[in-house]
């Protein structure tokens, strides 16, 4: 079938389609994870979606028909990015369900900051994220160049980026997922919580043993609140009971891995009372 449009105009329309897909998905919030932070994995799959759809559109317009064949390594690439997104979402869900305390304090909210920030230390960049994104940018640029070459030579097929480059992308994506598993987000800076002090639930576990932890707590209920600090071996570092007087108290301890905060039954301090209320913030160094 004869080409519908010339190569230049087809390429321009393909570029517009790709940009529209990318901008539209980012505008709708697809570039952020459930906790509203910019996600390297989400941005990666958005960019590849725009690049591949724009390229496909340009090639179809130039060929005058729909393309029905896709190179193996291009399909592998789509599988890698989709699989990385699925694994990352699962890991994040498990990590968040493992802690009832959620905090955005101390985390970078800017695009570049949140985009390449470490899960464990949000104020520092993640080498794994930077490496993964860099290799994906290289692959995208090569893919676009190959599409342009195919259009120029009237070869209306999607290009194959090659097994080597797709393997590198797979390794870098796998490394990023592995880092997510081990690089547990630490709720160590400005952690805040308000609500019932429930037994066994108000537990903050840090990604590593912290040098010093301070708990600022106001007991606004009608029963005592127990604050317990433990080290990495599960040994008690400090324990203190905060009486229900509504006053702000600051409790500190060193070499802390976990903080447990629970309300006690006024008639029997050995029992927990999940109905009492308190507000507290946790800061660690």
PyMOL commands that set and color helices and strands:
alter all, ss='L'
color gray80, all
select helices_A, chain A and resi 7-27+40-63+72-97+111-116+127-152+163-182
alter helices_A, ss='H'
color red, helices_A
select strands_A, chain A and resi 191-196+203-219+225-230+236-242+248-265+268-272+277-284
alter strands_A, ss='S'
color yellow, strands_A
deselect
rebuild
show_as cartoon
